[in-house]
């Protein structure tokens, strides 16, 4: 369990938090931390960027499995992949952390914020920022933009990497043998990851085969 931080507090003293989750490895330590801190929270899965559908379902099911083990409510929203491709049209060759990622975060957080506003949450946050591969400022800015669309809603910019969060992410993933995805999620990140691997003389990503804590090649 992560060490308790002296200034750990939900913004505005809110009693419940909506947590947008991107995947089980990132969400796991955050869910564990919130549970240990006695925070009432609900996990929301809205990730129309994930490609292909089989990859989306696998990542979602891993998250559902851990939420069920903790006894945490899990909300599964639609796989609006066509809307996502429209949202990022013209940004297909943007690099990771570029404008395409901003558009992707905006879409996912806008839907999360709408759900929060419609279901009585005054605070929402996301698990995306715990990954060292992500730009936390980019994520927080998207979250705050989405929250600003609704009265009395705020985005919690807590740094989940702190207090051993990053290390716990790896340890918990091994303990739970979470599925180990090897690209961010979208078609374009899969394309670019494979291009990079091939340039290094490595094989393409074999989706759905690697799990933390297992003896995999």
N, C-alpha and C positions, 0 to 999 in steps of 0.2 A: 504494500500500500504506500502511495506517495506520502511524503512528509507534509504535515499540515502547515500552511503558510499563515502567518499572522494577519495578513491583509486579505485573506480569501473571503470574499463576500459578494453575493449576488447584487448587481446594480439595483438601487432603489429598494433593497430589502425584499425583492420579489420572492414569493413563496414557491413559484414554479417556473421552470425554464424549458423552452423548446430547443432541442439540440439537433441541428442539421448534421447528418452523418454522411460521410463520403464512402467509408468502408470500415470493416471490423478492426483491422490493425490500428487505424488512426483513432477510431471511436472507443476502442476497448479501454485504454487507460483513463480517458476522460469520463466515460461512464462509471468506471470503478471509483474514480476520485469523487465524482458528484455523489455517488451512492454512499461513500465513506464519510462525506461531509454532511450527510443528511439532507441534501438538496432534492426536492421533488422535481423530476424532469421526465420529459417524453422525447423519444428519439424519432426524428423524421427522416425518411429516406426519399430524396428527390434528386436523381442524378441522370437526367436524360442524355448526358454526354457519353455515358459508358457504352462502348461498342466492342463486340457485337452483343446481341441480346443474351446469348449464353453466358457471356462474361458478366453482364449486368445482373442476371439472375444468381450467379454464383456469389458475387460480392454481396448482394442483398441477403441471400440465405445465410451467409456467414454472420452477418450483422444481426439478423433475426435470432439466430442460435444463441448468441451471447446476451442479447437483450432478454430472451426468455430465461436464461440461466440466472440473470440478476433480478428477474421479476419486474422489468421496466417496460412501460407501454411503448409500442412500436407502430409508427404510422407509415404506411407504404403508399406513396403517391404515384401518379401515372408515369409511364415511360414515354414521355413526349419527345421522342427522338426527332420527328420531322420538324417540330417547332425549334428544337435546338439547332439543327442544321440551317434553318432559316436565320436564326439569331447570329450565327457565326459566318454567314455567307460573305465572301470577300476577304476573310481572315484565315483562309486555309493554310497559308504558308507563313503565318506568324510564328515566331519561336515560342517555346515554353516561357511562361511569365510575361508574355507579350499581350497585345490587344485581344487576341482570341480568348486567352484565359480570363481577362477582365470581363469580356462579354459573357463567358460561361459562368463565372461567379455571380455576375449580376442576375442572370436568369434564374439560377438555382436559389439565390437569396431572396429575390423578389417573390418567388413562390412560397418560400419558407416564411417570409414576413407576412404574406397574405394569410397563410394558415394560422400563424401566431395571432394575428389581429382578429381573425374570425372565431378563434377558439379560446379567447380570454387570456392569452399569454402577454405579459408586458415586456418580456426579455427573451431574446433568442440568441444563439451562438452557433458556431460550427466547429467541427473536428478538423477541418482542412488545414488550419494553421499549425497543427502539431508536427506536420511533416517538414523535415529540413529542406525538402525539394521545392517548397512553396515560399512565396514572398508574403510574409505576414502582413506587411503594410498594404499590399494589394488586396489581400483577403479582407482585412478590417475595413478598408475604404468601401469595398463592395457591400459589406454587411451594414455599415452605417448609412450608405445610400438607400439600401432597401428598407431599413427601419424608418428612415425619414419620410417614407411614403405614407406612414400611418401614425395617427395621433397616439401618444402615450406608449410607443413601442421603442425599445432601445436594443442595440446590438452589443453584446458582452465581448469586449476585446481582450479578455484574459489570455495571457501567454501560457498555453498549456504545455509548452516545452519546459517551463520552470519546475523547480522542486522535484527534479528527477523524472519529469514526464516523458522526455525523449527516451531515456534508458528503459523506463517501465514499458514503453510501447513495444520495444523489441522483446523484452523478457516475457510480457504477457502474450505476445503473438506466438512465441515458442511454446509457452505453457498450454495455450488453447489450440495450437496447431492451426492457426488461421491460414486461409488461402493467401499465398504470397503473389500479388500482382506485380508484374514487371514493367508496367507502363502506367501513366497517369490515369488513362481511361478512355479517351476519345480516339476516333479513327485516326486523327492526325498525329496524336502522340504515339500511337502504335506504329504508324508509318515511319515517323522520325526515329523512334527507338530501334526499329528494325534496320533502318538505313545506317545508323550509328554502329550497330552490332556487326552488320555485314562488312562495313568499312574496316572493322577491327579483326576480320576473319572469323567472327563468331556466328553461330547459327541464329536463325530467327527465333523470336519468342514463341515458346510452346505454351499456349494459354491453357489454364486449368490443370496444370500438372504439378506445380510447386506449392508446398505448404511449409510454413515455419515449423521447425522442430522435428522434421522428418528427414530421413537420410535420402536426399535428392541430389541428383547430379547437377 
